[in-house]
């Protein structure tokens, strides 16, 4: 069978894809939508895989065995090396809790389920996800799952009813898949982003392109001017998406059609004069051939760099990271990717190594890295590698939060499915409405105002707001019902009742909290809203404290991870909330009287264990801060 003709413009398109991804991850602001590069890769994969399979089916030469062996040799060796080196680096740099999570990421990547792992773990857009050293392997999980079942589907359709069935399959996947992704986005954005069924239409667009070329050929001869127009239009659609989309864009779904149809146009237009100029030049082809290795190495490098130097990347940082990514990609490409990739004959790789030996080495390496990851998980991140003082600080987060839950349970009897404790007639009462901040704020309020009876209603991840659009929580499914009950209880409480709203204050929940404060204040309640507490980015106080002990750094090290500007939401919401008649509780002076602090005043304990939730010692200290700066007055008769 004659091999399919080489298309240099597709390597150029790969270069465009990986470069916009790199610029996006380097936080080059103009490329806020660079994540669409992954979707362009999916279209390219769909086109190439469909072309490979159909050519061999037509010539009755398709072999599942050869197909899967080539995919393994193409993807797995470079992936295993990347995962292995990333985990070794993480072992040196990470705290036990973070290292254990990195080891779980590594296992998921090695066994092609990264997308499922991260779907279960977190949203791609959350702050924590930016620190996941192998987050980018989610797209490889999608690709590998596509490679696993797509050939079976394609071969079955072809053998049942020939190319007509394949056309029907592609059209069904494109139309039905787009509809499903768009519809499900509004149900579960994270699932629509990560899970393979909601990405199939992007691969199918590439498959559709393969069928069109198989039927009509590429635009040549008198149609070359039209083909150049197609190339330019397609590239423009891709770049426009990369420059204008951002984390607020509803994606994937119909918004993914702009970059993916753009990629399809470039593929259909073939080696047009414009494509030869823009995509088939030596530099773009070189980057395109390097694209897989560059995609693999760039993200772990960026994450590990930020782990040491802080999340803020200036131009010098961006240039250093870009150059280092390319250098590492060259090493990975030449040392691993090319060496293990199969040649025209299945029996040997392009470096002359026997295929059986290459697969055996790949399997052994996979087992070795997997074993390393399992050992790290079972060893809970190996806290023993830390100095004794750091091991004390590295106490698991669950243990800290359980301590506060125990305090709450021992002092606040569950009244019903809404409140813990109950209002005391004729006494001094504080109603605490909260998400997961209930545990530390309950301790703080009892410490600040021991003469008050504190009763509380809380739901993990469930902000206590009137706005039903925010009454959703992946941790607490009954959030809408809970909010209706506790908001009504707050409105029905006697005039002058003291109500504290404690929530993870961020830009999303701010407007809803403002409206909730207005409604409660208008009903005659004394309302206090806990302001922004998140002042660190890139690392938790626990990680920073461990680093300070391990590397003997002073408090200036903390400044690398302080948000700029710190407590910016104070300036946005303090005055607005105070104007409603409620009181905004600023945390700025508590955490940053001069420079940001992560320890209690005696430096014996951390203030927070994750940057948001106070430790028990931190909660007691915050209680004294409340007592000093926010003394409570009781309306007579209440």
C-alpha positions as CSV (number, residue, x, y, z in Angstrom):
1,X,0.0,0.0,0.0
2,X,1.4,3.4,-0.9
3,X,1.6,5.7,2.1
4,X,-0.6,8.8,2.3
5,X,1.2,11.9,0.9
6,X,2.9,14.0,3.5
7,X,1.1,17.3,4.2
8,X,3.5,19.8,5.6
9,X,0.7,22.4,6.2
10,X,-0.8,20.0,8.8
11,X,2.5,20.1,10.8
12,X,2.2,23.9,10.5
13,X,-1.3,23.7,11.9
14,X,0.0,21.6,14.8
15,X,2.5,24.4,15.4
16,X,-0.3,27.0,15.6
17,X,-2.1,24.7,18.1
18,X,0.7,24.2,20.4
19,X,1.9,27.8,20.3
20,X,-1.4,29.3,21.3
21,X,-1.6,26.7,24.1
22,X,1.9,27.7,25.3
23,X,1.1,31.4,25.2
24,X,-2.1,30.8,27.1
25,X,-0.4,28.8,29.8
26,X,2.4,31.4,30.0
27,X,-0.4,34.0,30.8
28,X,0.2,36.1,27.8
29,X,-2.9,38.1,28.2
30,X,-3.8,38.5,24.6
31,X,-4.1,34.8,24.2
32,X,-6.8,34.3,26.8
33,X,-8.5,31.7,24.6
34,X,-5.4,29.7,23.8
35,X,-7.0,26.6,25.3
36,X,-8.7,26.1,21.9
37,X,-5.4,24.8,20.6
38,X,-6.4,21.4,22.1
39,X,-9.6,21.4,20.1
40,X,-7.6,22.0,16.9
41,X,-5.5,19.0,17.8
42,X,-8.6,16.9,18.1
43,X,-9.7,17.9,14.6
44,X,-6.2,17.0,13.2
45,X,-6.3,13.7,15.0
46,X,-9.8,12.9,13.7
47,X,-8.7,13.7,10.2
48,X,-5.4,11.7,10.3
49,X,-6.8,8.6,12.0
50,X,-9.9,8.5,9.8
51,X,-7.6,8.8,6.7
52,X,-5.3,6.1,7.9
53,X,-8.1,3.6,8.7
54,X,-10.1,4.3,5.5
55,X,-7.2,4.0,3.2
56,X,-6.3,0.6,4.7
57,X,-9.9,-0.5,4.7
58,X,-10.3,0.3,1.0
59,X,-7.2,-1.7,0.3
60,X,-8.3,-4.5,2.7
61,X,-5.1,-4.0,4.7
62,X,-6.3,-2.7,8.0
63,X,-5.1,-4.4,11.1
64,X,-6.3,-3.6,14.6
65,X,-3.0,-5.0,16.0
66,X,-0.8,-2.7,13.9
67,X,-3.1,0.3,14.6
68,X,-2.9,-0.1,18.3
69,X,0.8,-0.9,18.4
70,X,1.6,2.3,16.3
71,X,-0.5,4.4,18.7
72,X,1.2,3.0,21.7
73,X,4.7,3.6,20.2
74,X,3.7,7.1,19.1
75,X,2.2,8.3,22.5
76,X,3.3,6.2,25.5
77,X,7.1,6.4,25.6
78,X,7.3,10.2,25.7
79,X,4.4,10.3,28.1
80,X,6.0,7.9,30.5
81,X,9.2,9.8,30.6
82,X,7.4,13.1,31.1
83,X,5.3,11.7,34.0
84,X,8.3,10.0,35.6
85,X,10.5,13.1,35.5
86,X,7.6,15.4,36.7
87,X,7.0,13.1,39.7
88,X,10.7,13.0,40.6
89,X,10.8,16.8,40.5
90,X,7.6,16.9,42.6
91,X,9.1,14.6,45.2
92,X,11.9,17.2,45.7
93,X,9.6,20.3,45.7
94,X,6.2,19.3,47.0
95,X,4.7,19.0,50.4
96,X,3.3,15.5,51.3
97,X,-0.3,16.3,50.5
98,X,0.4,17.9,47.2
99,X,2.9,15.2,46.3
100,X,0.3,12.5,47.0
101,X,-2.1,14.2,44.7
102,X,0.6,14.5,42.0
103,X,1.2,10.8,42.2
104,X,-2.5,10.1,41.7
105,X,-2.4,12.4,38.6
106,X,0.6,10.4,37.3
107,X,-1.3,7.1,37.6
108,X,-4.3,8.6,35.8
109,X,-2.1,9.9,33.0
110,X,-0.3,6.5,32.5
111,X,-3.6,4.6,32.3
112,X,-5.4,7.1,30.0
113,X,-8.0,8.3,32.4
114,X,-6.7,11.8,33.2
115,X,-9.8,13.4,31.9
116,X,-12.0,11.3,34.1
117,X,-9.7,11.9,37.1
118,X,-9.7,15.7,36.8
119,X,-13.5,15.7,36.1
120,X,-14.0,14.1,39.4
121,X,-11.4,16.3,41.1
122,X,-11.9,19.9,40.0
123,X,-12.9,22.4,37.4
124,X,-10.3,23.3,34.8
125,X,-10.8,27.0,35.7
126,X,-10.4,26.7,39.5
127,X,-7.4,28.3,41.1
128,X,-6.2,25.0,42.5
129,X,-6.1,23.4,39.0
130,X,-3.4,25.7,38.0
131,X,-1.0,23.9,40.3
132,X,-1.8,20.3,39.1
133,X,1.5,19.3,37.5
134,X,-0.1,16.9,35.0
135,X,-3.4,18.7,34.4
136,X,-2.6,18.9,30.7
137,X,-2.7,15.2,30.3
138,X,-6.5,15.3,30.4
139,X,-6.5,15.9,26.6
140,X,-4.3,12.8,26.1
141,X,-6.9,10.8,28.1
142,X,-9.5,12.0,25.6
143,X,-7.3,11.2,22.6
144,X,-6.4,7.7,23.9
145,X,-10.0,6.9,24.7
146,X,-10.9,8.0,21.2
147,X,-8.2,5.8,19.7
148,X,-9.5,2.9,21.7
149,X,-13.0,2.7,20.5
150,X,-13.1,4.8,17.3
151,X,-11.5,2.2,15.0
152,X,-14.0,-0.4,16.2
153,X,-16.9,1.9,15.3
154,X,-15.4,3.0,12.0
155,X,-14.5,-0.5,10.8
156,X,-18.0,-1.8,11.8
157,X,-19.8,0.9,9.8
158,X,-17.5,0.4,6.8
159,X,-17.9,-3.3,6.7
160,X,-21.7,-3.1,7.2
161,X,-22.5,-0.5,4.5
162,X,-19.3,0.9,3.1
163,X,-18.5,4.6,2.9
164,X,-22.2,5.7,3.1
165,X,-22.4,4.4,6.6
166,X,-19.2,6.2,7.5
167,X,-20.6,9.4,6.1
168,X,-23.7,8.9,8.2
169,X,-21.6,8.1,11.3
170,X,-19.6,11.3,10.9
171,X,-22.6,13.6,10.3
172,X,-24.4,12.0,13.3
173,X,-21.3,12.5,15.5
174,X,-20.9,16.1,14.4
175,X,-24.5,17.2,14.7
176,X,-25.5,15.1,17.7
177,X,-22.2,15.6,19.5
178,X,-22.4,19.4,19.2
179,X,-26.0,19.4,20.5
180,X,-25.0,17.1,23.4
181,X,-22.0,19.2,24.4
182,X,-24.0,22.5,24.2
183,X,-26.9,21.0,26.2
184,X,-24.8,19.3,28.8
185,X,-22.5,22.3,29.3
186,X,-25.4,24.0,31.2
187,X,-25.9,20.9,33.3
188,X,-22.3,20.1,34.2
189,X,-19.7,22.4,32.7
190,X,-16.8,20.3,34.0
191,X,-18.1,17.1,32.5
192,X,-18.7,18.8,29.2
193,X,-15.1,20.0,29.2
194,X,-13.4,16.8,30.2
195,X,-15.4,13.8,29.2
196,X,-14.8,12.2,25.8
197,X,-18.4,11.8,24.6
198,X,-18.7,15.6,24.6
199,X,-15.6,16.0,22.5
200,X,-16.3,13.4,19.8
201,X,-17.8,16.0,17.4
202,X,-14.4,17.7,17.2
203,X,-12.7,14.5,16.1
204,X,-15.7,13.8,13.8
205,X,-15.2,17.1,12.1
206,X,-11.7,16.0,11.2
207,X,-13.1,12.6,10.0
208,X,-15.6,14.5,7.9
209,X,-12.7,16.4,6.3
210,X,-11.1,13.1,5.5
211,X,-14.2,11.9,3.7
212,X,-14.6,15.1,1.7
213,X,-11.0,14.9,0.5
214,X,-11.4,11.2,-0.3
215,X,-14.4,12.0,-2.4
216,X,-13.5,15.3,-4.0
217,X,-9.7,15.7,-3.6
218,X,-8.0,18.9,-2.5
219,X,-8.6,22.3,-4.2
220,X,-5.9,22.6,-6.9
221,X,-5.4,24.2,-10.3
222,X,-7.9,27.0,-11.0
223,X,-9.3,26.6,-7.5
224,X,-6.0,27.5,-5.8
225,X,-7.1,31.1,-5.1
226,X,-10.2,29.7,-3.4
227,X,-8.0,27.3,-1.4
228,X,-5.8,30.2,-0.2
229,X,-9.0,32.0,0.9
230,X,-9.9,28.8,2.9
231,X,-6.5,28.6,4.5
232,X,-6.5,32.3,5.6
233,X,-10.2,32.1,6.7
234,X,-9.5,29.0,8.8
235,X,-6.4,30.4,10.4
236,X,-8.3,33.6,11.2
237,X,-11.1,31.7,12.9
238,X,-8.5,29.9,15.0
239,X,-6.6,33.0,16.0
240,X,-9.7,35.0,16.6
241,X,-10.9,32.3,19.1
242,X,-7.4,32.2,20.8
243,X,-7.4,36.0,21.2
244,X,-11.0,36.6,22.2
245,X,-12.2,33.6,24.2
246,X,-11.6,33.4,27.9
247,X,-12.7,31.4,31.0
248,X,-16.1,33.0,30.9
249,X,-16.7,31.7,27.4
250,X,-19.3,28.9,27.3
251,X,-17.0,26.1,26.1
252,X,-17.1,23.5,24.6
253,X,-20.4,23.3,22.7
254,X,-21.2,25.6,19.8
255,X,-18.4,28.0,20.7
256,X,-15.9,25.3,19.9
257,X,-17.2,25.2,16.3
258,X,-15.3,28.4,15.4
259,X,-11.8,27.1,16.0
260,X,-12.6,23.5,14.9
261,X,-14.3,24.5,11.7
262,X,-11.3,26.9,11.2
263,X,-9.0,23.9,11.5
264,X,-11.2,21.9,9.1
265,X,-11.0,24.7,6.5
266,X,-7.2,24.7,6.7
267,X,-7.1,20.9,6.2
268,X,-9.6,21.0,3.3
269,X,-7.7,23.8,1.6
270,X,-4.5,21.7,1.5
271,X,-1.2,23.1,0.2
272,X,-2.6,26.4,-1.0
273,X,-0.2,29.3,-1.7
274,X,-1.2,30.9,1.6
275,X,-0.7,27.6,3.5
276,X,2.7,27.2,1.9
277,X,3.7,30.6,3.0
278,X,2.2,30.6,6.5
279,X,2.2,27.0,7.5
280,X,4.7,25.0,5.4
281,X,7.7,27.2,6.0
282,X,10.6,25.5,7.7
283,X,10.1,27.0,11.2
284,X,6.4,26.1,11.4
285,X,7.0,22.6,10.2
286,X,9.8,22.1,12.7
287,X,7.6,23.3,15.6
288,X,4.8,21.1,14.3
289,X,7.0,18.0,14.4
290,X,8.0,19.0,17.9
291,X,4.4,19.8,19.0
292,X,3.7,16.6,20.9
293,X,6.9,16.8,23.0
294,X,6.4,20.5,23.5
295,X,2.8,19.9,24.7
296,X,4.0,17.3,27.1
297,X,6.9,19.2,28.7
298,X,5.7,22.8,28.8
299,X,3.0,22.6,31.5
300,X,4.9,20.6,34.2
301,X,7.8,23.1,33.7
302,X,5.6,26.1,34.2
303,X,3.9,24.6,37.2
304,X,7.1,23.6,38.9
305,X,8.7,27.0,38.1
306,X,5.7,28.8,39.7
307,X,6.0,26.5,42.7
308,X,9.4,27.9,43.4
309,X,9.3,31.5,42.2
310,X,5.6,32.3,42.7
311,X,2.6,32.4,40.3
312,X,3.4,35.9,38.9
313,X,5.2,35.6,35.5
314,X,6.8,38.7,34.1
315,X,8.1,39.0,30.6
316,X,11.5,37.6,31.6
317,X,9.9,34.6,33.2
318,X,7.8,34.0,30.1
319,X,10.8,34.1,27.8
320,X,12.8,31.8,30.0
321,X,10.0,29.3,30.3
322,X,9.3,29.4,26.6
323,X,12.9,28.8,25.7
324,X,13.3,26.0,28.3
325,X,10.1,24.3,27.0
326,X,11.5,24.2,23.5
327,X,14.9,22.9,24.7
328,X,13.3,20.1,26.7
329,X,10.9,19.3,23.9
330,X,13.9,18.9,21.5
331,X,15.5,16.5,24.0
332,X,12.3,14.5,24.5
333,X,11.6,14.4,20.8
334,X,15.0,13.3,19.7
335,X,15.8,11.1,22.7
336,X,12.5,9.3,23.1
337,X,9.7,10.1,20.7
338,X,11.7,9.5,17.5
339,X,13.5,6.5,18.9
340,X,10.3,4.6,19.7
341,X,8.1,5.6,16.9
342,X,7.5,2.8,14.4
343,X,8.9,3.1,10.9
344,X,7.2,2.1,7.6
345,X,7.7,-1.5,8.6
346,X,6.0,-2.6,11.7
347,X,8.9,-4.8,12.8
348,X,11.3,-1.9,13.7
349,X,11.2,1.6,15.0
350,X,12.6,4.6,13.1
351,X,15.8,4.3,15.1
352,X,16.2,0.7,14.1
353,X,15.1,-0.8,17.4
354,X,13.1,-4.0,17.2
355,X,9.4,-3.2,17.8
356,X,9.1,-6.0,20.4
357,X,12.0,-4.6,22.3
358,X,10.6,-1.0,22.1
359,X,7.2,-2.2,23.4
360,X,8.9,-4.2,26.2
361,X,10.9,-1.2,27.3
362,X,7.8,0.9,27.2
363,X,5.9,-1.6,29.4
364,X,8.7,-1.9,31.9
365,X,9.0,1.9,32.1
366,X,5.3,2.2,32.6
367,X,5.4,-0.3,35.4
368,X,8.3,1.4,37.1
369,X,6.7,4.9,37.1
370,X,3.4,3.4,38.1
371,X,5.0,1.6,41.0
372,X,6.8,4.8,42.1
373,X,3.4,6.6,42.0
374,X,1.7,3.9,44.0
375,X,4.4,3.9,46.6
376,X,4.0,7.7,46.9
377,X,0.3,7.4,47.4
378,X,0.6,4.6,50.0
379,X,3.3,6.6,51.8
380,X,1.0,9.6,51.9
381,X,3.5,11.8,50.1
382,X,6.5,10.5,52.2
383,X,6.4,13.1,55.1
384,X,9.5,11.4,56.5
385,X,11.6,13.2,53.8
386,X,10.9,16.5,55.6
387,X,12.6,18.0,58.7
388,X,10.8,17.2,62.0
389,X,9.4,20.7,62.3
390,X,8.0,20.5,58.8
391,X,6.4,17.2,59.5
392,X,4.4,18.7,62.3
393,X,3.1,21.4,59.9
394,X,2.3,18.8,57.3
395,X,-0.6,17.4,59.2
396,X,-3.3,16.3,56.8
397,X,-5.9,18.9,56.2
398,X,-8.7,16.5,57.0
399,X,-7.4,16.1,60.5
400,X,-7.5,19.9,61.1
401,X,-11.0,20.3,59.7
402,X,-12.2,17.3,61.7
403,X,-11.1,18.9,64.9
404,X,-13.3,21.9,64.2
405,X,-16.2,19.7,63.2
406,X,-15.8,17.9,66.5
407,X,-16.0,21.2,68.4
408,X,-19.1,22.1,66.6
409,X,-20.8,18.8,67.2
410,X,-19.9,18.7,70.9
411,X,-21.2,22.2,71.6
412,X,-24.0,22.6,69.1
413,X,-26.8,20.0,69.1
414,X,-28.4,19.3,65.7
415,X,-31.8,20.8,65.9
416,X,-33.2,19.8,62.5
417,X,-31.9,19.4,58.9
418,X,-31.3,23.1,58.7
419,X,-29.8,24.4,62.0
420,X,-27.3,23.2,64.5
421,X,-28.5,24.6,67.8
422,X,-31.5,26.9,68.1
423,X,-32.5,30.4,69.0
424,X,-32.9,31.1,72.7
425,X,-35.9,33.4,73.5
426,X,-34.9,36.3,75.6
427,X,-31.2,35.7,75.2
428,X,-28.4,37.0,73.1
429,X,-28.3,35.2,69.8
430,X,-26.1,35.0,66.7
431,X,-27.3,33.2,63.6
432,X,-24.4,32.0,61.6
433,X,-25.2,31.1,57.9
434,X,-22.2,29.6,56.1
435,X,-20.7,27.3,53.6
436,X,-17.6,25.3,54.8
437,X,-16.5,28.4,56.7
438,X,-19.1,27.4,59.4
439,X,-16.6,25.3,61.3
440,X,-13.9,27.9,61.9
441,X,-16.3,30.8,62.2
442,X,-18.3,29.0,64.8
443,X,-15.1,28.7,66.9
444,X,-14.2,32.3,66.2
445,X,-17.7,33.7,67.2
446,X,-17.8,31.7,70.4
447,X,-14.3,33.0,71.2
448,X,-15.2,36.6,70.4
449,X,-18.7,36.7,72.0
450,X,-18.9,34.1,74.7
451,X,-22.0,35.8,76.1
452,X,-23.9,35.0,72.9
453,X,-25.7,31.8,71.9
454,X,-24.4,30.9,68.4
455,X,-26.6,28.7,66.2
456,X,-25.7,27.8,62.7
457,X,-26.8,26.5,59.3
458,X,-24.2,25.3,56.9
459,X,-23.7,23.4,53.7
460,X,-20.3,22.5,52.2
461,X,-19.8,24.6,49.0
462,X,-23.3,26.1,49.5
463,X,-23.1,29.9,49.8
464,X,-25.9,31.3,52.0
465,X,-27.5,33.7,49.4
466,X,-30.9,34.4,48.2
467,X,-29.9,34.1,44.5
468,X,-31.1,30.7,43.3
469,X,-28.5,30.7,40.5
470,X,-25.7,30.3,43.1
471,X,-27.6,27.8,45.2
472,X,-25.7,24.8,43.7
473,X,-22.9,22.8,45.2
474,X,-21.1,19.7,44.0
475,X,-20.5,18.8,47.7
476,X,-24.1,19.4,48.9
477,X,-26.8,18.4,46.6
478,X,-29.6,19.8,48.8
479,X,-28.2,23.4,48.6
480,X,-31.2,25.0,46.9
481,X,-33.7,23.6,49.4
482,X,-31.3,24.5,52.3
483,X,-31.0,28.0,51.1
484,X,-34.7,28.5,50.9
485,X,-35.2,27.3,54.4
486,X,-32.4,29.2,56.0
487,X,-33.0,32.4,54.2
488,X,-36.6,32.3,55.2
489,X,-35.5,31.6,58.8
490,X,-33.3,34.7,58.6
491,X,-36.0,36.9,57.2
492,X,-38.5,35.6,59.8
493,X,-36.1,36.2,62.8
494,X,-37.0,39.1,65.2
495,X,-36.0,42.6,64.3
496,X,-32.5,43.3,65.6
497,X,-31.3,39.6,65.3
498,X,-27.6,39.4,64.6
499,X,-26.8,37.4,61.5
500,X,-23.3,36.5,60.3
501,X,-22.8,35.4,56.7
502,X,-19.6,33.5,56.3
503,X,-18.7,32.3,52.8
504,X,-15.7,32.0,50.5
505,X,-16.0,35.6,49.3
506,X,-15.1,35.8,45.6
507,X,-16.1,37.7,42.5
508,X,-18.8,35.2,41.6
509,X,-20.6,35.3,45.0
510,X,-20.1,39.0,45.7
511,X,-23.1,40.4,43.9
512,X,-25.4,37.8,45.4
513,X,-24.1,38.5,48.9
514,X,-24.7,42.2,48.3
515,X,-28.3,41.6,47.4
516,X,-28.7,39.2,50.4
517,X,-27.3,41.8,52.7
518,X,-29.7,44.3,51.4
519,X,-32.7,42.1,51.9
520,X,-31.8,41.0,55.4
521,X,-30.9,44.6,56.5
522,X,-34.2,45.9,55.1
523,X,-36.0,43.3,57.3
524,X,-34.4,44.9,60.4
525,X,-31.6,42.5,61.0
526,X,-28.0,43.3,62.1
527,X,-26.0,41.7,59.3
528,X,-22.3,41.0,59.2
529,X,-20.6,39.7,56.1
530,X,-17.2,38.0,56.3
531,X,-15.1,39.6,53.6
532,X,-12.4,38.2,51.4
533,X,-10.0,35.9,53.2
534,X,-8.1,34.5,50.2
535,X,-4.8,36.5,50.1
536,X,-2.4,33.9,48.7
537,X,-2.2,32.4,45.3
538,X,-0.2,29.5,44.0
539,X,0.5,27.8,47.3
540,X,-1.3,27.2,50.6
541,X,0.1,28.6,53.9
542,X,0.9,25.0,54.8
543,X,3.1,24.5,51.7
544,X,4.8,27.9,52.2
545,X,5.6,27.1,55.9
546,X,7.1,23.7,54.9
547,X,9.2,25.4,52.3
548,X,10.4,28.0,54.8
549,X,11.6,25.2,57.1
550,X,13.1,23.1,54.3
551,X,14.9,25.9,52.5
552,X,15.6,28.2,55.4
553,X,13.8,31.2,53.8
554,X,12.6,34.2,55.7
555,X,9.2,35.9,55.6
556,X,10.0,37.7,52.4
557,X,9.4,34.3,50.7
558,X,5.7,34.7,51.5
559,X,5.5,37.8,49.3
560,X,6.0,35.7,46.2
561,X,2.6,34.1,46.7
562,X,0.6,37.1,47.9
563,X,-2.2,38.1,45.6
564,X,-1.8,41.4,43.7
565,X,-3.4,43.5,44.9
566,X,-4.2,41.7,48.2
567,X,-7.8,41.8,49.4
568,X,-8.9,43.7,46.3
569,X,-12.5,42.7,46.9
570,X,-12.5,44.9,50.0
571,X,-12.3,48.0,47.8
572,X,-15.1,46.7,45.5
573,X,-17.6,45.6,48.2
574,X,-16.9,47.2,51.6
575,X,-18.7,50.5,50.8
576,X,-21.5,48.9,48.8
577,X,-22.3,46.4,51.6
578,X,-22.0,49.0,54.3
579,X,-24.5,51.2,52.4
580,X,-27.1,48.5,52.6
581,X,-27.0,48.8,56.4
582,X,-25.0,45.6,56.8
583,X,-21.4,45.5,58.0
584,X,-18.5,44.3,55.9
585,X,-15.8,42.5,57.9
586,X,-12.5,43.2,56.4
587,X,-9.7,40.6,56.9
588,X,-7.0,42.8,55.5
589,X,-5.7,44.0,58.9
590,X,-5.9,40.6,60.4
591,X,-3.8,38.9,57.7
592,X,-1.7,41.8,56.6
593,X,-1.2,44.6,59.1
594,X,2.1,45.3,57.4
595,X,3.3,42.3,55.5
596,X,1.3,39.2,54.9
597,X,1.4,36.7,57.8
598,X,0.6,33.0,57.8
599,X,1.3,32.3,61.5
600,X,-0.5,33.1,64.7
601,X,1.2,35.9,66.8
602,X,3.1,33.4,68.8
603,X,4.3,31.6,65.6
604,X,3.3,28.3,67.1
605,X,0.4,27.6,64.6
606,X,-0.7,28.5,61.1
607,X,-3.6,30.9,60.8
608,X,-5.1,28.9,57.9
609,X,-4.3,25.5,56.5
610,X,-5.4,26.2,52.9
611,X,-5.5,29.9,52.6
612,X,-9.3,30.1,53.2
613,X,-10.2,28.0,56.3
614,X,-8.8,29.0,59.6
615,X,-7.0,26.5,61.9
616,X,-8.5,26.2,65.3
617,X,-5.7,28.4,66.8
618,X,-6.3,30.8,63.9
619,X,-10.0,30.8,64.6
620,X,-9.5,31.8,68.2
621,X,-7.1,34.6,67.2
622,X,-9.6,35.8,64.6
623,X,-12.3,35.8,67.4
624,X,-10.2,38.3,69.3
625,X,-9.8,40.4,66.2
626,X,-13.6,40.4,65.8
627,X,-14.1,41.3,69.5
628,X,-11.7,44.3,69.1
629,X,-12.9,45.7,65.7
630,X,-16.5,44.6,65.6
631,X,-18.1,44.8,69.0
632,X,-21.7,43.7,69.0
633,X,-24.7,45.7,70.2
634,X,-27.9,44.0,71.1
635,X,-31.3,45.6,70.2
636,X,-33.3,45.9,73.5
637,X,-35.8,43.0,73.9
638,X,-33.8,40.6,71.7
